[in-house]
Amino acid sequence: MIGRRPTLALIAHDRKKDDIVLLTLRHRDVLVRCRLIATGTTGERIARATRLEVERMLSGPMGGDVQIAARVAQGEIDGVIFLVDPLYAHPHEPDIQGLLRVCNLYNVPLATNLATAELVIAGLPQGEAA
């Protein structure tokens, strides 16, 4: 971690995209010191709203969750915020469960709602400004 910015992955189901955008706007002063990775549409919306640089993966249903899980397994991600919509079934549920499993396996902080997202952001190591 020394000498590099913390890396945070950001994912949100469709009905939670507004929430993740508002979260990133609220914490822009912290997130500017992070490397941000997100799934397709989520990353696009965050980048547009915050003017932060966001590395975009594929959309979740097209494999973006799996791409982020691979980065977690490689030790490249320090925290994951995945705002899930618990009231809606998702066709790519196995990919979602795979990401959750990898985060647990590699002991990477994972938030699935706004309350825990606030804690993940508060617990990020303080990197250098971009």
ZAMI-998898 format. One record per atom (N, C-alpha, C, O): x, y, z. Coordinates in steps of 0.02 Angstrom, whole numbers, padded with zeros to 5 digits, always signed. Each point is the difference from the previous one (the first is absolute). Layout:
XYZ;...
END
This chain:
+00041-00060+00000;-00041+00060+00000;+00043+00063+00000;-00020+00052-00027;+00080-00057+00057;+00043+00059+00003;+00019+00021-00071;+00021-00042-00040;-00029+00105+00024;+00019+00026-00065;-00053-00006-00053;+00012+00020-00057;-00070-00047+00073;-00053-00003-00050;-00066+00023+00030;-00012-00004+00060;-00030+00028-00104;-00067+00021+00022;-00043-00061+00012;+00006-00050-00035;-00051+00054+00085;-00046-00056+00010;-00047-00007-00060;-00018+00050-00031;+00000-00111+00016;-00045-00014-00056;-00068-00022+00026;-00005-00045+00041;-00047+00078-00065;-00068-00014+00021;-00042-00019-00061;+00000+00035-00050;-00035-00092+00055;-00045-00021-00054;-00070+00023+00017;-00022-00006+00058;-00014+00031-00108;-00068+00027+00009;-00047-00034-00048;+00010+00000-00061;-00063-00030+00088;-00049-00036-00040;-00069+00017+00029;-00006+00008+00061;-00044-00002-00103;-00068+00011+00025;-00051-00029-00048;+00005+00008-00061;-00054-00041+00089;-00056-00023-00041;-00038+00061-00025;+00007+00055+00028;-00046-00064-00081;-00033+00057-00033;-00038+00045+00048;+00005+00061-00005;-00043-00090+00051;-00039+00041+00046;+00041+00032+00055;-00026+00039+00040;+00090-00053-00038;+00046+00029+00050;+00051+00047-00030;+00042+00026+00036;-00044-00016-00101;+00050+00043-00033;-00004+00072+00024;+00052+00031+00010;-00111-00004+00000;-00005+00068+00027;+00033+00004+00069;+00033+00050+00015;-00043-00101+00026;+00029-00001+00067;+00076+00000-00003;+00032+00036+00039;-00003-00075-00083;+00074-00003-00003;+00029+00065-00027;+00054+00021+00020;-00090+00011-00066;+00023+00065-00026;-00001+00051+00057;+00048+00038+00008;-00102-00035+00030;-00004+00047+00056;+00054-00015+00052;+00030+00047+00028;-00017-00110-00015;+00052-00020+00047;+00068+00026-00023;+00038+00028+00040;-00022-00037-00103;+00065+00022-00026;+00005+00076-00001;+00054+00027+00010;-00108+00007-00023;+00001+00073+00003;+00013+00024+00071;+00039+00046+00011;-00071-00079+00038;+00009+00019+00070;+00072-00011+00023;+00025+00038+00042;+00008-00088-00069;+00067-00018+00023;+00054+00013-00053;+00053-00031+00000;-00067+00077-00044;+00047+00015-00054;+00069+00018+00026;+00051-00019-00029;-00048+00056+00085;+00064+00021+00028;+00043-00059+00022;+00062+00005+00000;-00092-00060+00019;+00037-00060+00018;+00015-00041-00063;+00056-00025-00009;-00105+00019-00034;+00007-00043-00059;+00049+00027-00051;+00027-00038-00041;-00014+00103+00042;+00049+00029-00046;+00070-00029+00014;+00044+00002-00043;-00034-00028+00103;+00064-00030+00019;+00003-00075-00013;+00049-00033+00016;-00102+00006-00047;-00005-00071-00013;+00002-00015-00074;-00013+00043-00042;+00031-00104+00027;-00009-00025-00068;-00068-00033+00000;-00015-00043+00041;-00028+00063-00088;-00068-00025-00002;-00010-00046-00060;+00022+00015-00056;-00054-00072+00069;-00017-00048-00051;-00075-00013+00007;-00025-00006+00056;-00011+00002-00111;-00072-00011+00003;-00024-00040-00060;+00034-00004-00051;-00093-00025+00059;-00032-00032-00057;-00025+00055-00047;-00005+00058+00020;-00010-00076-00082;-00013+00046-00055;-00042+00061+00013;+00027+00055+00005;-00092-00063+00001;-00045+00057+00007;+00011+00036+00066;-00002+00061+00003;+00015-00099+00050;+00013+00031+00065;+00061+00046-00005;-00002+00056+00024;+00055-00081-00054;+00060+00041-00008;-00011+00062-00042;+00026+00053+00016;-00064-00061-00069;-00015+00057-00043;-00038+00054+00039;+00016+00060-00005;-00066-00080+00043;-00040+00048+00038;+00041+00034+00054;-00006+00060+00012;+00049-00098+00022;+00042+00029+00053;+00049+00050-00031;+00008+00055+00026;+00025-00074-00080;+00049+00044-00032;-00033+00065-00023;+00028+00054+00009;-00087-00060-00039;-00035+00059-00025;-00020+00047+00057;+00007+00061-00005;-00031-00090+00060;-00025+00041+00056;+00056+00030+00041;-00005+00057+00023;+00060-00094-00013;+00053+00022+00046;+00060+00030-00035;+00041+00034+00031;-00034-00047-00096;+00059+00019-00038;+00063-00036+00025;+00056+00024-00010;-00066-00081+00043;+00057-00041+00022;+00016-00050-00055;-00042-00018-00040;+00105-00003+00039;+00020-00052-00048;-00023-00068+00026;+00015-00018+00057;-00050-00019-00099;-00026-00065+00019;+00018-00050-00055;-00019+00009-00058;+00055-00062+00077;+00014-00054-00047;-00062-00042-00006;-00026-00026+00049;+00000+00019-00110;-00063-00035-00010;+00011-00070-00027;+00035-00011-00049;-00067-00036+00083;-00002-00069-00022;-00063-00009-00043;-00034+00048-00015;+00019-00109-00004;-00062-00015-00035;-00058+00011+00048;+00010+00007+00060;-00071-00004-00086;-00058+00004+00044;-00005-00066+00038;+00027-00051-00021;-00061+00053+00078;-00006-00060+00042;-00025-00061-00038;+00032-00052+00003;-00089+00057-00037;-00026-00059-00036;+00045-00025-00056;-00006-00058-00021;+00052+00100-00002;+00045-00020-00054;+00068-00024+00026;+00045-00015-00039;-00038+00010+00105;+00062-00027+00029;+00040+00049+00042;+00054-00018+00024;-00079+00078-00014;+00037+00049+00040;+00011-00021+00072;+00053+00014+00028;-00102-00047+00002;+00008-00025+00069;+00057-00050+00003;+00039-00001+00048;-00034-00041-00099;+00053-00051-00003;+00068+00034-00010;+00049-00021+00031;-00046+00072-00072;+00063+00037-00010;+00024+00030+00066;+00059-00003+00016;-00105+00032+00021;+00018+00030+00065;+00020-00055+00049;+00048+00009+00038;-00083-00066-00037;+00018-00055+00044;+00072-00023-00014;+00037-00015+00046;-00018+00012-00110;+00068-00020-00017;+00051+00050+00028;+00053-00021+00023;-00069+00085-00025;+00046+00051+00027;+00005-00006+00076;+00054+00011+00028;-00109-00029+00005;+00002-00012+00072;+00047-00059+00014;+00043+00005+00044;-00050-00059-00081;+00041-00060+00010;+00074+00014-00013;+00043-00032+00030;-00028+00080-00074;+00069+00018-00015;+00028+00049+00051;+00058+00021-00006;-00097-00001+00055;+00023+00046+00052;+00003+00072-00022;+00035+00040+00031;-00072-00022-00083;+00002+00068-00027;-00053+00046+00028;+00002+00060-00013;-00050-00086+00051;-00056+00040+00024;-00001+00000+00076;+00004-00053+00031;-00010+00112-00002;+00001+00007+00073;-00069+00001+00031;-00007-00010+00061;-00045+00021-00100;-00068+00001+00025;-00049-00002-00057;+00015+00023-00056;-00074-00051+00069;-00053-00005-00050;-00064+00029+00029;-00021-00018+00055;-00010+00063-00093;-00068+00023+00016;-00045-00026-00055;+00007+00019-00058;-00053-00062+00077;-00047-00030-00048;-00070+00010+00027;-00025-00040+00040;-00007+00094-00061;-00067+00014+00024;-00050-00044-00036;-00013+00008-00060;-00014-00056+00096;-00044-00050-00029;-00073+00020+00010;-00018+00033+00049;-00023-00055-00095;-00073+00009+00006;-00028-00067+00024;-00007-00046-00040;-00008+00040+00105;-00022-00064+00027;-00070-00021-00021;-00021-00056+00014;-00015+00101-00047;-00069-00015-00019;-00008-00025-00072;-00055-00009-00024;+00111-00001-00010;-00002-00017-00071;+00047-00058-00013;+00058+00001+00021;-00081-00052-00057;+00043-00056-00019;+00043+00020-00060;-00024+00033-00046;+00087-00053+00048;+00047+00020-00052;+00022-00062-00040;+00020-00050+00030;-00024+00053-00096;+00018-00058-00041;+00073-00021+00007;+00017-00058-00012;+00026+00104+00032;+00071-00017+00008;+00018-00011+00074;+00055+00014+00022;-00103-00040+00016;+00009-00013+00072;+00062-00042+00015;+00034+00014+00049;-00018-00066-00088;+00061-00038+00014;+00063+00044-00002;+00046-00010+00040;-00043+00059-00085;+00057+00045-00003;+00003+00043+00063;+00054+00011+00027;-00111+00012-00005;-00004+00042+00061;+00024-00041+00060;+00041+00024+00039;-00066-00085-00033;+00021-00043+00056;+00074-00015-00004;+00034-00005+00052;-00007-00003-00112;+00071-00011-00008;+00042+00058+00026;+00051-00010+00033;-00073+00071-00048;+00035+00059+00025;-00003+00003+00076;+00051+00014+00032;-00109-00026-00004;-00007+00001+00073;+00045-00053+00032;+00032+00013+00051;-00029-00072-00081;+00042-00054+00026;+00074+00020-00002;+00036-00011+00048;-00014+00039-00104;+00071+00020-00006;+00017+00054+00051;+00054-00003+00029;-00098+00051-00018;+00013+00051+00050;+00008-00032+00069;+00045+00019+00038;-00088-00066-00021;+00006-00035+00064;+00063-00042+00003;+00033-00002+00052;-00017-00032-00105;+00059-00043-00003;+00065+00039+00011;+00044-00022+00036;-00040+00081-00066;+00061+00041+00003;-00005+00056+00052;+00043+00044+00002;-00095-00046+00039;-00008+00048+00055;+00001+00072-00024;+00031+00043+00031;-00067-00029-00085;-00005+00068-00028;-00065+00030+00024;-00053-00031-00009;+00055+00089+00040;-00062+00032+00024;-00051+00007-00056;+00016+00020-00056;-00078-00038+00071;-00054-00001-00048;-00063+00031+00030;-00023-00021+00053;-00003+00072-00086;-00062+00032+00022;-00055-00015-00050;+00011+00005-00061;-00069-00024+00086;-00056-00013-00045;-00059+00047+00012;-00053-00008-00032;+00061+00056+00076;-00051+00050+00012;+00034+00066+00019;+00060+00001+00012;-00098+00053-00008;+00030+00066+00012;+00033+00005+00068;+00052+00033+00007;-00080-00065+00044;+00030+00005+00067;+00070-00030+00001;+00046+00030+00027;-00038-00089-00057;+00066-00030-00001;+00046+00033-00051;+00061+00000+00009;-00089+00030-00061;+00041+00037-00048;+00034+00059+00034;+00058+00014-00013;-00095+00020+00057;+00030+00056+00037;+00059-00024+00042;+00051+00034+00005;-00058-00093+00025;+00054-00028+00041;+00061-00019-00042;+00057+00011+00021;-00069-00041-00079;+00056-00018-00044;+00038+00062-00021;+00062+00001+00002;-00097+00051-00021;+00034+00062-00021;+00038+00030+00059;+00057+00022-00009;-00087-00021+00068;+00034+00028+00059;+00062-00040+00018;+00048+00028+00027;-00047-00093-00043;+00056-00042+00017;+00054-00006-00053;+00049-00036+00009;-00058+00071-00065;+00051-00004-00053;+00066+00030+00024;+00001+00051+00034;+00054-00084-00051;+00065+00030+00015;+00006+00067-00035;-00025+00008-00056;+00056+00039+00087;+00008+00066-00030;+00058-00002-00050;+00058-00001+00019;-00075+00001-00082;+00050+00002-00053;+00020+00071-00015;-00026+00048+00029;+00072-00042-00076;+00021+00067-00022;-00050+00028-00049;-00034-00038-00034;+00028+00103+00032;-00046+00032-00048;+00021-00016-00071;+00060-00005-00016;-00110-00004-00026;+00014-00017-00070;+00033+00057-00036;+00015-00006-00060;
END
